[in-house]
């Protein structure tokens, strides 16, 4: 009972943190800030899903959390690759 309540409160806390991270994605002064905030949002989303897995006592949510982590890593690689290519093109001109 206590673990379920604690996991629900932790999920709410993580969602509030994700909201602050999404503000950084929108208002970030540089592309690097946006990239890291996007990856942070994916990682926090994974944490929320894990907390909800404990709350609902459903192991299938852990698979969803694993997929979120993998998608977050792929997104980070795509953003970094795109940003790196754009910087190199600007540097050559």
N, C-alpha and C positions, 0 to 999 in steps of 0.2 A: 504494500500500500504506500509506504513512504517512498520507495524507489520510483513508483509510477508518478507520484506527485512531483518529486524532485526532477524527474526527466521532463515532465511537462513544463515546469518553471524554467528549466535549462533551455528547452526549445524556444520558449518565448524570449528569453534573454538573447539567444543566438539570432533570432529573427530581428530583434532591435539592432543588434550589431550589424546584421546584413543590410538593414536600411541605411545605416551610416556609411557602410562601404559602397552602396549604390549611389549615394550622394557624391562620393569621391569619383565614381565612374563618370558621372555626368559633369561634374565641375572640375575634374582633375586638371591641374595646370599643364601637365605634360602627358605624353602618350605612355610613358613608363608607369606613371601613377595609375592610369586607367587600366593598364594591363594587370598590374599587381592587385588592384581592387577587384577586378573581374575574377581573377583566380581565387582571391580571398572569399568572394561571394560563393563560388562553387564549393570551396572547402567548408564554409559555414553551412551551406545547404546540405552537405553531406552529414554534418554534425546534427542538424535539425532532424533529418530523416532517421538517424540512429537513435536520437532521443525519443522520437515518435514510435520507433520500433519497440523500445522498452515500454513505453506507455500503453500501446495497443497489444503488446505481447504477440507480435507478428514478426517472424524471422524473415519473411519475404522482403520486408523493407530494407534489410541489410544488403540484399542484392541491388536494390535501387540505389542505395548509398554508394556501392562499389561502382556502379555505372556513372553516377554523378562525378565521382573522383576521376574516372577515366576520361569523361568528357571535358572536365576542367583542365586536365593535363593536355589534352589535344587542343583545346582552345588556346591555352597559354603558348603552346608551340606554334600554332598558326599566327597568333598576334605578334610574337617575337620575330618570326620569319618575315612576315609582311613589313613590320616596322624596320627591320634590319635591311631589307631590300630597298625600301623607300629611302632610308638614310644613305645607302651606298649610291643610289641613282642621283640624289641631290648633291652628294659629294663629288661625283664625276663631272657634273655640269659646270 
